[in-house]
């Protein structure tokens, strides 16, 4: 009986080895461990991909937040026209004629409106909204407004004024 059991085990082992080498089958005894290794490896890959996706989402959010700080168009006036004859168009023309920012009171004088509280609040609120949206006007001081195109020209001039040795440690 013992010999028959021993021969049976030997045949079984030879059968498993033959399957393994000839057809690539894995012996049943190590299947569980091999599957566990594969599962662990794939779980690590998933975790790495999830981390990469989270980092990418954070990067995109940072770019979107940065974009909110910039005006909607490249120079603030491209593609946006004020209707001629309106108080805003007259204010824009007055600021251009003055060559720089003007207070709301000076703007009211320049466009021919009375300087009562109603007109001051109305004009200041409208100019403020445009300045907040980055359209045509920019707020330079309390109740003082200029044009974005003047601000862009000043920025270009200031950029050229920086000396080349600025920031060198020597």
C-alpha positions as CSV (number, residue, x, y, z in Angstrom):
1,X,0.0,0.0,0.0
2,X,2.8,2.4,0.8
3,X,4.5,1.8,-2.5
4,X,1.3,2.5,-4.4
5,X,0.8,5.7,-2.5
6,X,4.4,6.7,-3.1
7,X,4.2,5.9,-6.8
8,X,0.9,7.9,-7.1
9,X,2.5,11.0,-5.5
10,X,5.5,10.6,-7.9
11,X,3.2,10.4,-10.9
12,X,1.3,13.4,-9.7
13,X,4.5,15.4,-9.3
14,X,5.7,14.4,-12.7
15,X,2.4,15.3,-14.2
16,X,2.5,18.8,-12.6
17,X,6.1,19.3,-13.8
18,X,5.2,18.2,-17.3
19,X,2.3,20.6,-17.4
20,X,4.4,23.4,-16.1
21,X,7.2,23.1,-18.6
22,X,5.2,22.1,-21.6
23,X,2.1,24.3,-21.3
24,X,3.2,27.0,-18.8
25,X,0.7,25.9,-16.2
26,X,1.5,26.8,-12.6
27,X,1.3,24.1,-10.0
28,X,-1.8,24.3,-7.8
29,X,0.1,24.6,-4.6
30,X,1.7,28.0,-5.4
31,X,-1.3,29.5,-7.2
32,X,-2.6,31.3,-4.1
33,X,0.7,32.9,-3.3
34,X,1.3,33.9,-6.9
35,X,-2.2,35.4,-7.2
36,X,-1.7,37.3,-3.9
37,X,1.6,38.8,-5.3
38,X,-0.1,39.8,-8.5
39,X,-3.0,41.5,-6.6
40,X,-0.5,43.3,-4.3
41,X,1.5,44.5,-7.4
42,X,-1.6,45.8,-9.1
43,X,-2.9,47.5,-6.0
44,X,0.5,49.4,-5.7
45,X,0.1,50.4,-9.4
46,X,-3.4,51.7,-8.7
47,X,-2.2,53.7,-5.7
48,X,0.6,55.2,-7.7
49,X,-1.8,56.2,-10.5
50,X,-4.3,57.7,-8.0
51,X,-1.5,59.8,-6.4
52,X,-0.5,61.0,-9.9
53,X,-4.1,61.9,-10.7
54,X,-4.4,63.8,-7.4
55,X,-1.2,65.7,-8.1
56,X,-2.4,66.5,-11.6
57,X,-5.8,67.8,-10.3
58,X,-4.0,70.0,-7.8
59,X,-1.8,71.4,-10.6
60,X,-4.8,72.1,-12.8
61,X,-6.6,73.9,-9.8
62,X,-3.5,76.0,-9.3
63,X,-3.4,77.0,-13.0
64,X,-7.1,77.9,-12.8
65,X,-6.6,80.0,-9.7
66,X,-3.8,81.8,-11.4
67,X,-5.9,82.4,-14.5
68,X,-8.6,84.1,-12.4
69,X,-6.0,86.8,-11.5
70,X,-5.4,87.7,-15.1
71,X,-7.7,89.9,-17.2
72,X,-10.0,88.0,-19.5
73,X,-8.2,89.2,-22.7
74,X,-4.6,89.9,-23.4
75,X,-4.6,93.7,-23.1
76,X,-7.9,94.4,-21.4
77,X,-9.5,96.3,-24.3
78,X,-9.4,93.9,-27.2
79,X,-12.8,92.8,-28.3
80,X,-14.6,95.1,-25.9
81,X,-16.1,98.3,-27.2
82,X,-18.1,100.9,-25.3
83,X,-21.2,102.4,-27.0
84,X,-20.5,105.8,-28.3
85,X,-22.4,108.6,-26.5
86,X,-22.7,106.8,-23.2
87,X,-21.3,108.2,-20.0
88,X,-18.7,105.4,-20.0
89,X,-17.5,106.2,-23.5
90,X,-17.3,109.9,-22.6
91,X,-15.4,109.0,-19.4
92,X,-12.9,106.9,-21.4
93,X,-12.4,109.8,-23.9
94,X,-11.9,112.2,-21.0
95,X,-9.2,110.0,-19.4
96,X,-7.5,109.6,-22.8
97,X,-7.5,113.4,-23.3
98,X,-6.1,113.9,-19.7
99,X,-3.4,111.3,-20.4
100,X,-3.8,109.6,-17.0
101,X,-6.2,108.6,-14.2
102,X,-8.9,111.0,-13.1
103,X,-11.2,111.2,-10.0
104,X,-14.9,110.6,-10.4
105,X,-15.6,114.3,-9.7
106,X,-13.2,115.4,-12.5
107,X,-14.8,112.8,-14.8
108,X,-18.3,114.2,-14.1
109,X,-17.1,117.7,-14.9
110,X,-15.4,116.4,-18.1
111,X,-18.5,114.6,-19.4
112,X,-20.9,117.4,-18.5
113,X,-22.9,115.9,-15.7
114,X,-23.8,117.4,-12.4
115,X,-21.6,116.4,-9.4
116,X,-24.5,115.4,-7.1
117,X,-24.3,112.2,-5.1
118,X,-26.6,110.3,-7.5
119,X,-24.3,110.8,-10.5
120,X,-21.1,110.2,-8.5
121,X,-22.4,106.9,-7.1
122,X,-23.7,105.8,-10.4
123,X,-20.5,106.5,-12.4
124,X,-18.2,105.2,-9.6
125,X,-20.2,101.9,-9.4
126,X,-20.1,101.4,-13.1
127,X,-16.4,102.2,-13.5
128,X,-15.7,99.9,-10.5
129,X,-17.5,97.0,-12.1
130,X,-15.6,97.4,-15.3
131,X,-12.3,97.7,-13.4
132,X,-13.1,94.6,-11.4
133,X,-13.8,92.6,-14.6
134,X,-10.6,93.9,-16.2
135,X,-12.5,95.6,-19.0
136,X,-11.4,99.1,-20.2
137,X,-10.9,100.7,-16.9
138,X,-8.6,100.2,-13.9
139,X,-8.9,101.6,-10.4
140,X,-5.6,103.4,-9.4
141,X,-6.7,104.9,-6.1
142,X,-10.0,105.5,-4.2
143,X,-12.5,107.1,-6.6
144,X,-9.8,107.4,-9.2
145,X,-9.9,105.5,-12.5
146,X,-7.6,105.1,-15.4
147,X,-7.5,103.0,-18.6
148,X,-6.1,99.6,-18.8
149,X,-4.2,100.5,-21.9
150,X,-2.3,103.1,-19.9
151,X,-1.5,100.6,-17.2
152,X,-0.1,98.1,-19.8
153,X,2.1,100.9,-21.3
154,X,3.4,101.7,-17.8
155,X,4.1,98.1,-17.1
156,X,6.1,97.7,-20.3
157,X,8.1,100.9,-19.5
158,X,8.7,99.6,-16.0
159,X,9.9,96.2,-17.3
160,X,12.5,97.9,-19.5
161,X,13.8,100.0,-16.5
162,X,15.0,97.0,-14.5
163,X,18.8,96.9,-14.7
164,X,20.4,93.7,-16.1
165,X,22.4,93.2,-12.9
166,X,19.2,93.1,-10.8
167,X,19.1,89.9,-8.7
168,X,22.8,89.0,-9.2
169,X,24.5,88.0,-6.0
170,X,28.0,89.2,-6.9
